[in-house]
Amino acid sequence: MKLDIKGASNFVNRMFEACGKFQWAREFLKNALEAKASKIEFGIEWQAVKQLGIYRRTVIDNGEGMTSKELLSFFSTLGTGSKKIGGIHDNFGVGAKIASLPWNSNGLVVMSYKDKQASMIWIFLDEESGEYELAAFEAPGGDKTYVIDPVNVKTDDGIKWGEIGPAWVKDHGTLVVLLGSDAYPDTVQGNPAAGEDELKGLTVYLNTRFWDLTKVEVTVVELRSNKKNQWPQSSEDRDDSRRPNNRKIKGARHYLVEQEAKEGKLAHTEVALLAGERVIVDWYLWEGKRPEIHTYAKEGGYIALRYNDELFELTSSKVDFRHFGIIESAVQTNLTLILEPQHYKENGLMWGVHPDQSRNRLSFTGSGDKSVQIPLVEWGMEFAANMPEPILVAIRKARGGMTGSIDDENYRKRLQDKFGKRWTTKMLIEVLLKADKESTPTDGTTSSARDDVPKGAGGVRGTTPRGHKKAISVKGGEKSAVEQDVPVDVPRYEFAHADDFEEPWHLALWAPTHTEGPTVFINVDSPILQESVDYHLKLYPDVYAEEVAETVRRVFGELASCKIAHSQMLKKHIPEQDIDRDYRSEKALTISLMGLLAEESVIAHRLKKLGQKKNSPVRVPESAEIVA
């Protein structure tokens, strides 16, 4: 009679849906570390290779191990065993089973050694009942048992289970064999249905998920080809095209700090504090070329959250870097930001982060929110507002000749004068009485200072505000304020190259946290922009080529700035964060600048000063246009 893991199947499958790529490896490694292992190997079960031509992944550690009773207790009921399901910051005891069972329907074989005594169980999915169950073995003497010494296990495939595993696990430790499914019996690369089929996928995952693994010995046995006929035939295979590669896993910190580069160096590593010193930011800035770490760790810069020596929410997205005021691709490549927020405590600190149930994501609780998305945008804006000087220097260097492309701000004033009364937004304006003109608004309040206007914006014009009075908090008490329509400010713009954009053909990007103030960047390498430049170059003598090209680019910059300013009116309907994300995205700005008629009319007006056009055929642009 088999022993059911009662009611577990549906629960396991639901929880598995929240698991990320290679999370099974994270769970097994965490279990090994918590068992005080000093050596962990993600290996290959070589008997199955020889007998069956199947390549199964093994996870072996020299931790404390489990007795037969402990092993049965751990696997017979989810949540029981030597480590029970803990609190909000504890690692779940069920993680390894949940992350591995759904894609290993043929089962997991677990052999554990304690005081040189071996115990083995086999958990699998019963097709008839649809439940996960423990296999019943025949013990010496004929009795049935769910836990057995592996040397006494006999299976039809000829595998000698007692001989699996290296000598160093036989005193104490645990060995897991992933048996896969009938459709995917090879588990050496991971779960193929989850996209875990990259040659170095497991290595990269462990070296980016874990911050520092240098105090233990972690090894991944890697393949050298995705073609099965080129996989090694044994652990002793020495053919250069097939032999297994034993990769040491060091963790993200090692490849960020300890690696040396021939043409570069880690020039700066410092600490910044955000959110009232509740978020620590360790930032690392390289100069020159980064180390050549090939494909076994994260290449280039990234942003990540560190929590209990693991990295979460890791991203190299250009959009996420822009939240931190980093627009330039060259700086993004050389800069890594590791944020370590305060931990949330249910009976103490009611502000901080904690993992969700899947242990694959972090959630944030505080400021009136509970278990919500990490406020990365807000933290990024604060970092950008207090940008460390070495990063500022790197940004200016990366900008090179592209910076300062707009020295003449007359166009902004001209547009503000023309459209200021039409482009407005609601603001609370403090009513300054003669007796309290010296009062200063406190943080987070609204006053006559343009808190919602980007850095460098002009002040509110007009005389004494009129409207419905409201109370606002100021230093020393409360004051009266009125809600008034005020003109929005027209942002500045600069030119940039294709590397700074999500797609090389995109026309513009919006950077509200740029170090020089909110800025629109125009992609001078965009083929869409170049099409317009080329068309107008054909209309005028070659002597004006540089001026024509510059005029076309400036028109696109001015129009992009106007669209950003005009979109501020959407604040009446949706939060500004949503406006920046959706309505001011690179895609949205690119589409808005492809209107043709508006851009062409402004360009033609600007170029009239160059005199008579050359004879040229009528333009037929690649983009669609309205024909009268």
Secondary structure, DSSP 8 states (H G I E B T S, - for coil): --EE-TTHHHHHHHHHTT--TTHHHHHHHHHHHHTT-SEEEEEEEHHHHHHHS--EEEEEE-S----HHHHHHHHHSTT-SSS----TTS--TTHHHHHHGGG-TT-EEEEEEETTEEEEEEEEE-TTT-SEEE--EE-TTS-EESSB-GGG---TT---GGG-S-GGGSSSEEEEEE---SS----TT--GGGT---TTHHHHHHHHHBS--TTSEEEEEE-S-S-GGGS-SSTT---TTT--EEEEE--HHIIIII---SSEEEEEEEEEEETTTTEEEEEEEEEES----TTSS--S--EEEEETTEEEEEE--HHHHHHTT---HHHHHHEEEEEEE-B--TTS--SEEEE-TTSSSEEEEETTEEEE---HHHHHHHHHHT--HHHHHHHHHHHGGGTT-----HHHHHHHHHHTTTSEEEEEEE---GGGTT--B-TT---SS-TTS-TT-----SSS--S-EEEEEETTEEEEEEEEEEE----EEEEE-GGGSSSTT--EEEETT-TTSSEEEEETT-HHHHHHHHHHHTTS-GGGHHHHHHHHHHHHHHHHHHHHHHHGGGGGTS-HHHIIIIISSHHHHHHHTT-SHHHHHHHHHHHGGG-S---------SS-----
